[in-house]
Amino acid sequence: MKIVCIGGGPAGLYLSVLARLRSGGRDEVVVAERNERGTASGFAVTLGEDVLDEFFRTDPVGAERVRAAAHMWDSQVVEVAGERVHLGGRYGYAIGRARLLELLAERAEELGVTLRHGTAAAAGGDVAADPLTADADVVVAADGVNSAVRTARAPAFGTRVAHGANRYAWFGTGKRFRPFTFAFEPTEAGWVWFHAYPAADCPSTCIVECAPETWTGLGLDRMDPGEGRRLLERIFARALDGHQLIAPPGVDASPWLRFREIRTMSWRDGNVVLAGDAAHTTHFAIGSGTVLAVSDAIVLAEHLYPRGSTGTDDVEAALAGYDACRRAAMAPVHQLARASMEWFETVPARLATADALEFSWSLLDRRHDQGRLNQRLHRATQVESIRRVRRGLTTARRVRRALRRKEINPRLTLR
Ligand SMILES: Cc1cc2nc3c(=O)[nH]c(=O)nc-3n(C[C@H](O)[C@H](O)[C@H](O)COP(=O)(O)OP(=O)(O)OC[C@H]3O[C@@H](n4cnc5c(N)ncnc54)[C@H](O)[C@@H]3O)c2cc1C
């Protein structure tokens, strides 16, 4: 079988790794990435336990490298105009996007994948016209949120696009956050806030967000990017301890975006299949885009290479199975992401009536998945000694999980 992945992001690269592993090195696998190697947008992405479990289950060798490069944040706080509230029992991992892509690319190469960086495949989304994709048995369109393949085959994929109301921009900052921090600051035009977390191999990520009327009220829609950053640095002087914001690499124009929610009614058309952001996007407040891209790759590989075989005899059935399985799995994720996005669109109204503790509870419960007991626990977590106990319990849980997935170095979990 010949598989060509259009796009060398997490979805395309991880599918290529698994295809070589599961075919026992038999199948030809090519990844075409239009960017040169080593160029990646953005700063760090967050990873949770579930995706680490999946990495270890599907490729323990590569997983150990990703885990060793990932930085663990072991607490989460909400700061409302400088008043700090602790969210107990929360932790996660972050890794620079560039580092993650390089680790996946190295692993793919080591397994015999042909990597073609600097190669824009299937111009205009036409896979039949490009010799690279024309003779492939499977073309994986892992070409990201603006997927040309999805656009070219819009009727087959049934794409729907919706926009979030808020404006946001991805920045980096030199401030080394220890906890994952949500900071909310008042301005004369309304509240502005950021979601920030540390990484080991790049500046901390700092995503700034606000309501559209605050964005225009502050003049951020009209300012040049440098002026806009300086204004935000003044607004967040307390939360950033005077550190500067860093523009996303390669973005000279306005960094401001509105979240674009992509949903597709089908993920396959003939031998062309969508994966990752090309198939779906979820709001960044649930920090799942990379995780979902990797999950797509895993499920696609499991359908193309059923257990006990080195490849399917029936590509069409395999793609149909992947499509049905992943679309069903995405439905609840879409709901959670939508609830999370809508919560952030109501921040100004909530801050007008709630104190910092109440507000932080509603942030924690924004997907309506916390019970009454957790609400009482949230209050108790503001007491230092209770926080210490919770942290101890969380560490024990974390170590148990690391041991269960057979991390070679579970000491990483204690740092
Ligand atoms: C700044 C930033 C921060 C993020 N933070 C998080 C986070 O904390 N946690 C999280 O889980 N997710 C996060 N995400 C989302 C996450 O990065 C994406 O969901 C994830 O990268 C999707 O992976 P993908 O492989 O589907 O697409 P992408 O990573 O977008 O990769 C698609 C690739 O296809 C290439 N391409 C496009 N067209 C062609 C073509 N014609 N030929 C060849 N190559 C092509 C592009 O150059 C790109 O490299 C973040 C995204 C950004 C931008």
The ligand as an ORCA input file, in Angstrom:
! r2SCAN-3c Opt
* xyz 0 1
  C      -0.441     28.814     18.410
  C      -1.232     27.571     18.584
  C      -1.348     26.997     19.847
  C      -2.061     25.827     20.030
  N      -2.158     25.272     21.291
  C      -2.689     24.048     21.428
  C      -2.663     23.346     22.680
  O      -2.223     23.859     23.694
  N      -3.103     22.081     22.742
  C      -3.598     21.478     21.631
  O      -3.953     20.315     21.720
  N      -3.709     22.140     20.461
  C      -3.258     23.400     20.322
  N      -3.313     24.045     19.121
  C      -3.990     23.421     18.015
  C      -3.068     22.449     17.368
  O      -1.838     23.039     17.057
  C      -3.732     21.924     16.125
  O      -5.025     21.475     16.437
  C      -2.896     20.775     15.596
  O      -1.644     21.258     15.184
  C      -3.612     20.096     14.454
  O      -2.713     19.212     13.838
  P      -2.828     18.901     12.300
  O      -1.730     17.974     12.002
  O      -4.210     18.512     11.992
  O      -2.646     20.305     11.570
  P      -1.448     21.310     11.565
  O      -0.606     21.187     12.769
  O      -2.032     22.635     11.256
  O      -0.562     20.820     10.347
  C      -1.007     20.950      9.016
  C       0.233     21.067      8.154
  O      -0.130     20.965      6.795
  C       0.726     21.776      6.045
  N       0.100     21.990      4.729
  C      -1.033     22.667      4.448
  N      -1.297     22.575      3.128
  C      -0.335     21.816      2.578
  C      -0.066     21.359      1.272
  N      -0.861     21.665      0.230
  N       1.022     20.593      1.045
  C       1.852     20.274      2.078
  N       1.650     20.694      3.348
  C       0.572     21.446      3.592
  C       0.873     23.012      6.891
  O       2.050     23.723      6.567
  C       0.945     22.393      8.302
  O       2.267     22.166      8.715
  C      -2.674     25.232     18.920
  C      -2.581     25.825     17.655
  C      -1.865     26.985     17.479
  C      -1.753     27.601     16.103
*
